[in-house]
Amino acid sequence: MNTLTINAAQEFATRWINLAQPRLGARPVFCTDEFFAAAERMLDPEPPIFIPGKYDEYGKWMDGWETRRRRDGGYDSCVVKLGLPGIIKGVEIDTTHFTGNYPPAASLYGCYSDGDPDATTHWESLVHSINLQGNSRHYVSVGDGGTWTHVRLNIYPDGGIARLRVYGQVQCDWEKRDREAVYDLCSMENGGRPISWSDAHFGLPQNLLAPGRGANMGDGWETQRRRQPGNDWCIIALGHPGIINEIIIDTAHFKGNYPERCSIKAAFVEGGTDESLITQSMFWPMLLQEQRMQADTVHTFTQDIQNLGPISHVRLNMHPDGGVSRLRLLGTLA
């Protein structure tokens, strides 16, 4: 299988949140055609699969969105409501397993709409028409800084897309929030995002911030077995600075590979870059001293949290390595 990178490296695919994932509420709201395969399959978070010999009443079963062959000179499109409004940093258009039935080209548009888009909706071009290859993953950077709630994928003229992933930064309107309420300030639903980490061999840190409990051991942050001194770590930017009064570390499904201990450092950060935080975080004060972990357990801490005042970033340390399913930092806005 080929990997085609356009305009930029695929760094945005690990640095930013996939705004088009169903667990955040993303869903197709309109498509011109889905005769061979439903558009909702295109948003499946799992890698696309191919099952030889599997057919349904419409033809060969394909894991993605696939339209019938167009004969009218037009093109097909699908409108997707993003799970959360956000600034789009890049997109992945994946044609894995589509070989003789992939679209030769595609483009992407965005809009901001309180409801589902209609004929009066104004759309902005985010990705101009690009050539596609079969059985390939196409990563395309997006430079537009607007906030979008929906995207429209156009395929020229027809064919199948295995996966569409839209990576970006969640945008929350904190001015409309209750200033006295308690929020999970590191949740991806509230704009929290991982910035950097020591290792993510088995599972990305984005999973730490996802809603709900982990579905399985793959739905968490897990590092490879550490064979040298030290410990693994992950730096997370909160969605809004706040004062933390409850911490939850969930090791759901991690049984023979949970960390022996966890600790959290924190600080209110002004200036610098994401890269500079790696060095800075080594000297941040402790928000939560090292705590013993147990397998497949929700660990809740309130009494052991240090009073650091408002914080904007945390560094979760796993001693020495292992996996954590979810991290929750409950607190009030600063």
N, C-alpha and C positions, 0 to 999 in steps of 0.2 A: 504493500500500500504506500502511496506517495503522501508526502506532507508538503503543501505549497504555502509558503509564507509571503505575504504581500505587504510592502511598505514598512514593516516592523517585525521584530521577533515576537514570538508568542508569549512573551512575559506577562502580558495583560491577562492571559488565561489562568494564571496562578495568583496574580496579585489582586485581582478584582473579583467581585461576586457575580455569579451567573444570574442575571435578573430574570431570565426566562425559564427558571426551574419551577416545576409544578408545586413543590412544597411551599413556595412563597405565594402561590396563587396564580402563577402564569398559566395562560390557556389560549388556544386559538379562538377567535371570535368570528372569523369569516375566512372562507377560501373559495376561490372560483371553482375548484374541482378537487375531489379526493377519491376518485373512482377506485383506484387500486389499493391505496393505503391511507388511513386517516391521518389528518394533520397533527393530532395530539401525540402520535408516536414520535414526531420530530422533536418533541420537548422532553422525551424520556431521559432521565439523568444517567442511565446505564449506557455503556458502549453498545453500538448497534451490533446485532447478530444476524447470521444467515443460516437458514435451516433448509438444507437441500431436500428437494422433493415435497416441500410443504406448499400446498395450494389451497385457496378458498374459492368461493363461488365467483369471484371476480378475476381470478388468475393467480399468478405466483405471489405468495405472501412475502411482503418486504417490510423490513423494520425501519420505517420512516414515513414521510409524506410523499405520495406518488399520484400524479394526475394521468389521465388518459392522453392519447396522442391527439394533439390539436391539428385541425385541418382548416382553420379559418383565418390564419395569419396573425392572431393575437398572442397573448401570453397569459400565464397563470400567476396568481398571487395568493398570499396568505397573511392575514392580519393577526398578530399575537399581542394580547394584553400582557405586559410585563408584570411580574409578581409585585414589584415595588417601583415607584418612580425613581429614575436615576440618570446620571450622566454616563453615557455609553463611551467606553474606552476602546472597545474592539469587539469583533464578532468572529465566530467560527461557523463556517458553512461546510458541513461534513457530507460527503457523498459515498462513504464507506459502503461497499457491497453493491453500489449502483454502477454498473459498468457500461452496458449498452442502453441504459435508460436514464442517464443523468442529464440535467440541463446543460447546454453549452455555456450559458452565462446566467448571472444573477445580479440583482441590486437590492439595496435596503433603504427604506424611508422610515422616518420617525414622526410622531405627533404627540402633543400633550392634550389629553381629553379627560374630563371628569366622568364621562360615560363612554360607551362604545362609539367609535368613530362612525360618521355617516357621510353622505354625499357632500356636506358642507365643510368637512374637516380639512384643515390645511396641513399638508405633509411636507416635510423637509427632507432633502436627499442627504443620507448619511454615508452610504457607500455607492459610488457610481458603478455602472455596469462593469463587471469583471468576468474574465473567462474562467470557467470551471473545468476540472479534470475529473474523470471517473475514479471511484475508489480512493478518494483523497480527502485530506482535511485542509481546508483553506482558512488561514488566519488573516484577518484584515483589520488594521488599526483604524480608529475613528477619532478625528481631531475636533469634532464639534463639541462645544462645551455646554450645550443646552440640556435641559431636563426633559425626559421623555417618559410617557406612560405606555405607548404602543409602538410596535414596529410593523412594517409591511415588507415582507420578503417577496420580491418578484423573480420568477424564473422564466427564462426565454428559450424556447417558447413553452416547453412543458417538461415533464420528467419527474425524477424523484430526488429528494433530499433526506438523508438519513437523520441528521441532527442539526438543529440551529441552537447556538448558545450565544447569549448577548451579555458580555462582561462589562460591568460598570460600577459606579459608586452610588450607593443608595442615598437619596435625598429626602430628609425628613423636615417637615415644617414645624420646628420646635416652638415657634411663636404662637401656634395654636394649641400647644399642649398645656396641660395643667402643671404649673411649676411646683406644686406641692406633692404631686403623685410620685410613686416609686416606679422606676423603670429598670429593665435589664439593659444597662448602658452599653454592653458589649454585643448585644444581639445584632445580627445582620439586619433584622427587621427595623432596628433603630439606628442603622448606619454604622455599626461597628464593623471593623475589618482587620484581618491580619496584615501586618506590614512586612515582617521578616521572620525567619525561623531557621533553626540549626539543621533540621532534616525533616523530610516528609515522605519517607520511602513507601509507606503502606497507606497513608491517608492524609489529605491536605488539611491545614488548620482552619479553612473556611467551615469545615464541618462542626468545629467547636461552637460556632456562633449560630448554627441553624436552629429553626424552631423545633419544638418537641424533643422527645428522647430519641437517641440513636436507634435506627432500625436494625442494625447489625454491627459486627465488628468493623466492617468497612466504612461505616458512617461515623467516623471520628478522626482525630489526629493521631497517627501512630508512626513512630520512628523505627528505623532498623536497630538491630541489637548493637549497643555501643561497645566497642572493643578497645577504647582508650579512656584515659581519665576525663572527668568533667561530667556535664549533664546536658540534656537537650532543653531547648527553650523556644518560645514563640512570643513575639512582640505584637500587641494588639492595640489599635487606636479605638477609643470609645466613640460612639456616635455623638455624644455630647459630654463635655466635662461635668463631673459630678462628685458627690460624696458617697462612698460605698459603705453600706451598713449590713450587707449580707453577701456571702460568697458561696456558690454551689459548684462543686467539681464532681462530675458524674463519670464513672468508669464503666457505664453500661456495656455489657458484652465482652469487656476486657477481663479475662480470667487468669490466663497464664502469662499475660504480657502487660499487666497494669503497672504503673510506676510504683516504686517502693515508697517514695515521698514526693510531695509537691509543695512549692512555695510560689509567692507572687510578689514581685517588686512593682512599684508604681511611681508616677511623677506627673506633674503638670508641665507640659512641654510647650515652649514657645520658640519658634524659629528652627533652623536646621532643615535637614532633609530626612526622608525615610531611611536612607543608608546611614546617616550619622547617628540615628537612634540606636543602632547596634552597639556602638561604643558607649554612648551615653547610658544605655540601660544597665550596663555592668555596675554603675555607681548609684543607681536609684535606691531609695530606702525600701525596706520591707513593708508591704501592706499585709502580708500573711506569712508568718514564719513557717518553716518546714513542718508539714503535717503528714502523718502516716496515711497511706491509702490502702483500701481494700478492694478486692475483686468485685466487679459488677455491682457497684454501690453508689448511691447518691450521698456525697459528703457535704454537709451544710455547716458553715462557720459564721458566727456572729460575734462571740465574745473575744475571739483571737485576732480580730481585725484592728490594725494600728490606725490611729487617727492622724492621717496625713493631710486632711483638708481636701480641697478639690483636686482631682486628678484627671488627666486626659489620655494617658497611656498606661498599659500594664505589660509586664513580662512574666508569663507563666513558665515556671521552671519544672521540669520533670527530672527526678533524681533516681537512677541515672538516665533512664530511657523508658520507652513503653508507649502506652496509648491512653488517651482521655477522650471520652465521647462528647461531652458538653461542658462549657464553662459559662456560668451566669454571674454577673456582677450587678447586684440589685442596689439601687441608690436613688438619691434625689439630685435634681439638676443644680449645678453650681451657678 
